[in-house]
Amino acid sequence: MKRFEIALGLLRIPFDLIFVLGAFLAAYYLRAEEAWLPDFFKRPDLLSFPSFDAYVSLALWGGGLFLIIVAFLGGYSLKTRTTTGREISKILFASLLWLMAVITYYFVIRAFPFSRLVLFLTTAFIAIFTIVGRGVIRLIQELFLAHGIGKRRIVFVGSDSIVDYLEKMLLATGAVTIMGRVKGLGELEEFLKKHPTVEEVIQTRAERTETESLLALCRERHLEFHFVPDVLEVQQSNIEISPVGRIPLISLRKTPLDGWGKVVKRIFDIFASLLGLVILSPFLLVVALIIKVDSAGTVLFRYLDDGTPATRVGERGRRFSFLKFRTMKAGTHSMRYGELASNDVRKDSPLVKIKNDPRITRVGRFLRRTSIDELPQLWNVLVGEMSLVGPRPHLPEEVEKYQRKQKFVLSIKPGITGLAQISGRSDLPFDEEVRLDTFYIENWSLWLDIKILVKTVFVLLRPYKE
């Protein structure tokens, strides 16, 4: 590791301590100057407001506590090269933990001789000052790197697409200099003789024998050595490395939804679907009445022509009763596999799409065009059978035709909307739909869900003709 990296890493510790003490000072004097405060916060007698001496002890041990929390979260790791967004999130989380720890401590000892406003202002200032401080450190780092100071000099062993990707990503950081590429151990030895300033070696397509030889060479030359396991040619995301004894075990997760992400998504689904049902219930009632007046049959499409429940395939292949407003004439569902089969425009796909479908009612055509027919699925979301965002829920007879790799879309709950739905609605080729759903599953985040929901609104506002 470069001394430059160590120095910048260690610089964060005194910076953070200074910022915590500065946050206490700023919060105290801002509270003492009452002119800006609403009447609710003003004290009738400033003599009752504690002197700054009373805050000195809290500032000192509070500063130490904040450093410990940040260190526990990995905020002072010298090896970790983190993004700005991740660093900001760590600081915000550390500030919140710090506030909770201080409140808990004084709750336990049943004493709180300080202004609550000062404490909350201090927490806000700690977060703001520390984030600004990290920004200053990053600016200093970028100024040095712009002059070539502190850049890591790297050589690749390999010449495949993974090298291209790594080179692109590393150069984007501005913190490395790519010295070159070699094909194997022999070429690397010759390269190091000509370029003795190389500091790190990265090997792709690692083979045990060559990796052992490369590791020995790097140890001899005091170089940092990195290698890319062969498994990354199969999957590049959602990889976890956990030790089992002395053996590092590489785990390939299907999706970020395997852990806490699933809990967060479920909580979001419950609140959003419940809110949607409450707000839209009068509108849904009006739609139901219009459907009933427009054509004979039930309001909701819940049963097939033979009386069996209409189901869709959900997470892990489980079937569930699927709710949507009826958009077709009663008793015409089975025609898609009979007299209308010749109108199927997706014959090369497991899915069925009937062109100029005569079964659709006048109201049904409007409901489909605006996707209003899918609003009852908010109930499916609320009870946990679906999600607001996810792959399209498909019919059991369609899923039976899926290839093995296409069944990956059944890894999570289906959604009312999704990345595939907003990218082409029902006109998207099935392979492209699977590709988009796979990307969503492997790269899920709550922010991605929010972006898809927002984009769904704009997609629905655009004119669409089946």
C-alpha positions in Angstrom: 0.0 0.0 0.0 1.3 3.5 -0.9 2.3 5.9 1.9 0.1 8.4 0.0 -3.0 6.2 0.6 -2.1 5.6 4.3 -1.6 9.3 4.9 -4.9 10.2 3.4 -6.6 7.4 5.3 -5.2 8.5 8.6 -6.0 12.1 7.9 -9.7 11.3 8.2 -9.4 10.5 12.0 -8.2 14.0 13.2 -10.5 15.6 10.7 -13.5 13.8 12.1 -12.6 14.6 15.7 -12.2 18.3 14.9 -15.5 18.3 13.1 -17.3 16.6 16.0 -16.0 19.2 18.4 -16.8 22.0 15.9 -20.3 20.6 15.6 -20.8 20.9 19.4 -19.5 24.4 19.4 -21.7 25.5 16.4 -24.8 23.9 17.9 -24.2 25.4 21.3 -23.8 29.0 20.1 -26.6 28.6 17.6 -28.9 27.5 20.4 -27.7 30.3 22.7 -28.5 32.9 20.1 -32.3 32.6 20.3 -33.3 35.3 17.9 -33.7 32.8 15.0 -35.7 30.3 17.0 -39.5 29.8 16.9 -41.2 30.8 20.2 -41.6 27.1 21.1 -37.9 26.6 21.6 -37.1 29.9 23.4 -36.4 29.9 27.1 -37.8 32.7 29.2 -34.6 32.9 31.1 -31.3 32.3 29.4 -29.8 31.8 32.9 -31.4 28.3 32.9 -29.5 27.4 29.7 -26.4 25.3 30.6 -23.0 26.9 30.2 -20.6 25.6 27.6 -18.5 23.9 30.4 -21.4 21.5 30.9 -21.0 20.4 27.3 -17.2 19.9 27.3 -17.3 16.4 28.7 -20.1 15.3 26.3 -18.1 16.8 23.4 -14.9 14.9 24.4 -16.3 11.5 25.0 -18.9 12.0 22.2 -16.1 12.7 19.8 -14.3 9.5 20.8 -17.6 7.6 20.5 -18.2 8.9 16.9 -14.7 7.8 15.9 -15.3 4.3 17.3 -18.7 4.0 15.4 -17.1 5.2 12.1 -14.2 2.7 12.6 -16.7 -0.1 13.3 -18.5 0.7 10.0 -15.2 0.5 8.1 -15.0 4.2 7.6 -11.2 4.3 8.4 -10.2 1.2 6.4 -7.0 1.9 4.6 -7.6 -0.9 2.1 -11.1 0.0 1.1 -11.5 2.2 -1.9 -15.1 3.3 -1.6 -17.4 5.5 -3.7 -18.5 8.9 -2.6 -22.1 7.8 -2.3 -21.2 4.8 0.0 -18.9 7.0 2.1 -21.7 9.6 2.6 -24.2 6.8 3.6 -21.7 5.5 6.2 -21.3 9.0 7.7 -25.1 9.5 7.8 -25.6 6.1 9.4 -22.8 6.7 11.9 -24.3 10.0 12.9 -27.7 8.4 13.5 -26.1 5.6 15.6 -24.2 8.2 17.6 -27.4 10.1 18.4 -29.1 6.9 19.4 -26.2 5.8 21.6 -26.1 9.2 23.4 -29.8 9.3 24.0 -29.8 5.6 25.2 -26.9 6.4 27.7 -28.6 9.3 29.3 -31.9 7.4 29.4 -30.3 4.6 31.3 -28.7 6.9 33.9 -31.9 8.9 34.1 -30.3 12.2 33.6 -30.1 14.6 30.6 -28.6 17.9 31.7 -28.4 19.2 28.1 -30.5 21.0 25.6 -32.2 18.5 23.3 -32.1 21.0 20.5 -28.3 21.3 20.9 -28.0 17.5 20.7 -30.0 17.3 17.5 -28.2 20.3 16.0 -24.9 18.7 16.9 -25.9 15.5 15.1 -26.8 17.4 12.0 -23.6 19.4 12.1 -21.5 16.2 12.6 -23.0 14.7 9.5 -22.6 17.9 7.4 -19.1 18.8 8.6 -17.8 15.3 8.2 -19.2 14.9 4.7 -17.6 18.2 3.7 -14.3 17.1 5.3 -14.3 13.9 3.3 -15.0 16.0 0.2 -11.9 18.1 1.0 -9.8 15.0 1.4 -11.0 13.6 -1.9 -10.3 17.0 -3.5 -6.8 16.9 -2.1 -6.4 13.3 -3.4 -7.6 14.3 -6.9 -5.2 17.2 -7.1 -2.3 14.9 -6.3 -3.5 12.2 -8.7 -3.9 14.8 -11.4 -0.1 15.4 -11.1 0.6 11.7 -11.1 1.2 11.5 -7.3 -0.2 8.5 -5.6 -1.3 6.6 -8.7 -1.1 2.8 -8.5 0.9 1.3 -11.4 -0.7 -1.9 -12.6 0.0 -4.7 -15.1 -2.5 -7.3 -16.3 -1.7 -11.0 -16.9 -4.3 -11.9 -19.5 -5.9 -10.5 -22.6 -9.6 -11.3 -22.4 -12.8 -9.3 -22.1 -12.5 -9.2 -18.3 -9.2 -7.3 -18.7 -11.0 -4.8 -21.0 -13.7 -4.3 -18.4 -11.3 -4.0 -15.4 -9.1 -1.6 -17.3 -12.1 0.6 -18.1 -13.4 0.6 -14.6 -10.0 1.2 -13.0 -9.0 4.1 -15.3 -12.4 5.7 -14.5 -11.3 6.1 -10.9 -8.3 8.2 -12.0 -6.2 6.5 -9.4 -4.3 4.0 -11.5 -1.8 3.9 -14.4 -2.1 0.8 -16.6 1.5 -0.1 -17.5 0.5 -2.9 -19.9 -0.7 -6.4 -20.5 1.2 -9.7 -20.7 0.1 -13.2 -21.5 1.9 -15.3 -18.8 4.6 -15.7 -16.2 7.5 -15.5 -18.7 6.3 -12.3 -20.3 5.6 -10.8 -16.9 9.2 -11.4 -15.7 10.6 -9.7 -18.8 8.1 -6.8 -18.4 9.1 -6.2 -14.8 12.7 -6.0 -15.8 11.8 -3.2 -18.2 9.3 -1.5 -15.9 10.6 -1.8 -12.3 8.0 0.8 -11.1 5.1 -1.7 -11.4 3.4 -2.0 -8.0 0.4 -4.4 -8.6 -0.3 -7.4 -10.8 -3.8 -8.5 -11.8 -4.4 -12.0 -13.2 -7.5 -13.0 -15.1 -8.6 -16.6 -16.1 -6.7 -17.8 -13.0 -5.2 -21.4 -13.2 -3.8 -22.9 -10.0 -0.3 -23.7 -11.3 0.2 -20.3 -12.9 -1.4 -18.5 -10.0 1.0 -20.1 -7.6 4.0 -19.1 -9.7 2.7 -15.5 -10.2 2.1 -15.2 -6.4 5.7 -16.4 -5.7 7.1 -13.9 -8.2 5.0 -11.0 -6.7 6.1 -11.9 -3.2 9.7 -11.9 -4.3 9.3 -8.5 -5.9 7.1 -7.1 -3.1 4.2 -6.5 -5.5 0.5 -6.6 -4.6 -1.2 -9.6 -6.4 -4.9 -9.9 -7.4 -6.6 -12.5 -9.4 -10.1 -13.0 -10.9 -11.6 -16.5 -10.3 -13.0 -18.4 -13.3 -16.4 -18.2 -11.7 -16.7 -14.6 -12.7 -17.0 -15.6 -16.3 -20.4 -17.1 -15.3 -21.6 -14.4 -12.9 -20.1 -10.9 -12.0 -22.6 -9.6 -9.5 -24.0 -10.7 -6.1 -20.9 -12.6 -5.1 -20.0 -13.1 -1.5 -16.8 -14.5 0.0 -17.1 -16.1 3.4 -14.4 -18.1 5.3 -15.1 -21.6 6.3 -12.2 -22.4 8.6 -9.2 -21.4 6.5 -11.0 -21.9 3.2 -12.7 -18.8 1.5 -16.0 -20.0 0.2 -17.4 -18.1 -2.9 -21.2 -17.8 -2.8 -23.2 -16.8 -5.9 -26.4 -15.1 -4.8 -29.3 -14.9 -7.2 -30.3 -11.4 -6.2 -29.8 -8.7 -3.5 -33.3 -9.7 -2.5 -31.9 -12.8 -0.8 -31.2 -10.8 2.4 -32.4 -7.6 4.0 -33.4 -6.3 0.5 -36.4 -8.7 0.6 -37.5 -7.3 3.9 -37.2 -3.7 2.7 -39.0 -4.4 -0.5 -41.9 -6.1 1.4 -42.3 -3.2 3.8 -42.4 -0.8 0.8 -44.9 -3.0 -1.0 -47.2 -3.2 2.0 -47.3 0.6 2.7 -47.5 1.5 -1.0 -50.2 -1.0 -1.9 -52.3 -0.2 1.2 -52.1 3.5 0.4 -53.0 2.8 -3.2 -56.1 0.8 -2.3 -57.3 3.4 0.1 -56.8 6.3 -2.3 -58.1 4.5 -5.4 -61.0 2.6 -3.9 -63.7 5.1 -5.1 -62.2 5.0 -8.6 -62.0 1.2 -8.6 -65.7 1.1 -7.6 -66.6 3.4 -10.6 -64.6 1.2 -13.0 -66.4 -1.9 -11.6 -69.8 -0.3 -12.3 -68.8 0.7 -15.8 -67.6 -2.9 -16.6 -70.9 -4.3 -15.2 -73.0 -2.0 -17.3 -70.9 -2.4 -20.5 -71.1 -6.2 -20.9 -72.4 -9.4 -19.2 -70.1 -11.2 -16.9 -68.2 -10.7 -13.6 -66.3 -7.5 -12.8 -63.1 -9.4 -12.0 -61.5 -12.0 -14.2 -61.1 -14.8 -11.7 -62.2 -18.0 -13.4 -61.5 -19.7 -16.7 -64.2 -21.0 -19.1 -64.3 -24.4 -17.4 -64.8 -22.8 -13.9 -61.3 -23.4 -12.6 -59.6 -20.4 -10.9 -57.5 -18.2 -13.1 -54.0 -18.4 -11.7 -50.6 -17.1 -12.4 -47.1 -18.5 -11.6 -45.3 -16.5 -8.8 -42.1 -16.8 -6.8 -40.4 -20.2 -7.0 -43.2 -21.5 -9.3 -46.0 -21.1 -6.7 -49.4 -20.5 -8.2 -51.8 -17.8 -6.9 -55.2 -16.4 -7.6 -54.7 -13.5 -9.9 -56.9 -10.4 -9.8 -57.6 -8.1 -12.7 -60.6 -6.3 -14.1 -62.4 -8.3 -16.8 -61.6 -6.9 -20.3 -62.9 -9.7 -22.5 -66.4 -11.1 -23.2 -67.4 -13.8 -20.8 -66.5 -17.4 -21.8 -64.0 -16.5 -24.5 -60.7 -17.1 -22.7 -60.0 -20.6 -24.3 -60.4 -19.2 -27.8 -56.8 -18.0 -27.7 -55.7 -21.7 -28.1 -58.5 -22.6 -30.5 -60.0 -20.5 -33.4 -57.8 -17.5 -32.6 -54.5 -19.4 -32.4 -53.7 -18.4 -36.0 -53.7 -14.7 -34.9 -50.9 -15.3 -32.4 -48.1 -12.8 -33.3 -45.7 -14.5 -30.8 -45.6 -18.0 -32.2 -41.9 -18.3 -31.6 -42.4 -17.5 -28.0 -43.9 -19.2 -25.0 -46.3 -16.2 -24.7 -49.5 -15.8 -26.6 -50.5 -12.4 -28.0 -53.6 -12.2 -30.2 -53.5 -9.5 -32.9 -56.8 -7.5 -33.2 -58.3 -9.6 -30.4 -62.1 -9.7 -31.0 -62.8 -11.0 -27.5 -61.9 -7.6 -25.9 -64.9 -5.3 -25.0 -65.1 -1.6 -25.7 -64.3 -0.7 -22.1 -61.8 -3.5 -21.9 -59.8 -2.0 -24.7 -59.5 1.3 -22.8 -58.6 -0.5 -19.6 -55.8 -2.5 -21.2 -54.4 0.6 -23.0 -54.2 2.5 -19.7 -53.3 -0.6 -17.6 -56.2 0.2 -15.3 -57.3 -3.5 -15.6 -54.2 -4.4 -13.4 -55.0 -2.1 -10.5 -56.8 -4.9 -8.5 -53.4 -6.6 -8.3 -52.7 -4.1 -5.5 -54.5 -6.7 -3.4 -52.2 -9.4 -4.6 -49.3 -7.1 -3.5 -50.8 -6.4 -0.1 -51.2 -10.1 0.7 -47.7 -11.0 -0.4 -48.4 -12.8 -3.7 -47.0 -10.1 -5.9 -44.8 -7.0 -5.7 -45.3 -3.5 -7.1 -42.2 -4.1 -9.3 -41.0 -7.4 -10.7 -41.2 -9.7 -13.8 -44.5 -10.0 -15.6 -46.7 -12.7 -14.0 -47.3 -15.5 -16.6 -49.8 -18.2 -17.2 -49.0 -21.8 -16.0 -49.2 -23.1 -19.6 -46.7 -20.5 -20.7 -44.2 -21.3 -18.0 -44.3 -24.9 -19.0 -42.7 -23.9 -22.2 -39.9 -21.9 -20.6 -36.3 -23.0 -21.1 -34.3 -23.7 -17.9 -32.4 -20.4 -18.0 -35.7 -18.5 -18.6 -37.2 -19.9 -15.4 -34.7 -17.6 -13.5 -37.4 -14.9 -13.7 -39.4 -17.0 -11.1 -36.7 -16.3 -8.5 -38.7 -13.4 -7.1 -42.4 -12.3 -6.9 -43.9 -11.0 -10.1 -44.8 -7.3 -10.3 -47.6 -5.1 -11.5 -45.0 -3.2 -13.4 -41.3 -3.9 -14.1 -38.3 -3.1 -16.2 -39.5 -5.2 -19.1 -43.0 -3.7 -19.0 -41.8 -0.1 -19.2 -39.3 -0.9 -21.9 -41.8 -2.2 -24.5 -45.0 -3.3 -22.8 -46.4 -6.4 -24.5 -44.6 -5.8 -27.8 -41.2 -6.7 -26.4 -39.6 -10.0 -27.7 -39.6 -12.6 -25.0 -35.8 -13.1 -25.0 -35.4 -9.4 -24.4 -38.0 -9.4 -21.7 -36.2 -12.2 -19.9 -32.9 -10.3 -20.3 -34.4 -7.2 -18.7 -36.0 -9.2 -15.9 -32.7 -11.0 -15.2 -30.9 -7.6 -15.0 -33.6 -6.4 -12.6 -33.3 -9.5 -10.4 -29.5 -9.3 -10.2 -29.3 -5.6 -9.7 -32.3 -4.8 -7.5 -32.3 -1.8 -5.3 -35.1 0.2 -3.7 -34.0 3.2 -5.8 -34.4 1.1 -8.9 -38.0 0.2 -7.9 -38.8 3.9 -7.4 -37.4 4.9 -10.8 -39.4 2.1 -12.5 -42.6 3.2 -10.7 -42.0 6.9 -11.8 -41.2 5.9 -15.3 -44.4 3.7 -15.4 -46.5 6.8 -15.0 -44.9 8.5 -18.0 -45.2 5.3 -20.1 -48.9 5.0 -19.4 -49.4 8.7 -20.4 -48.0 8.0 -23.8 -50.5 6.9 -26.5 -50.4 3.1 -26.9 -52.2 0.8 -29.4 -52.2 -2.9 -29.0 
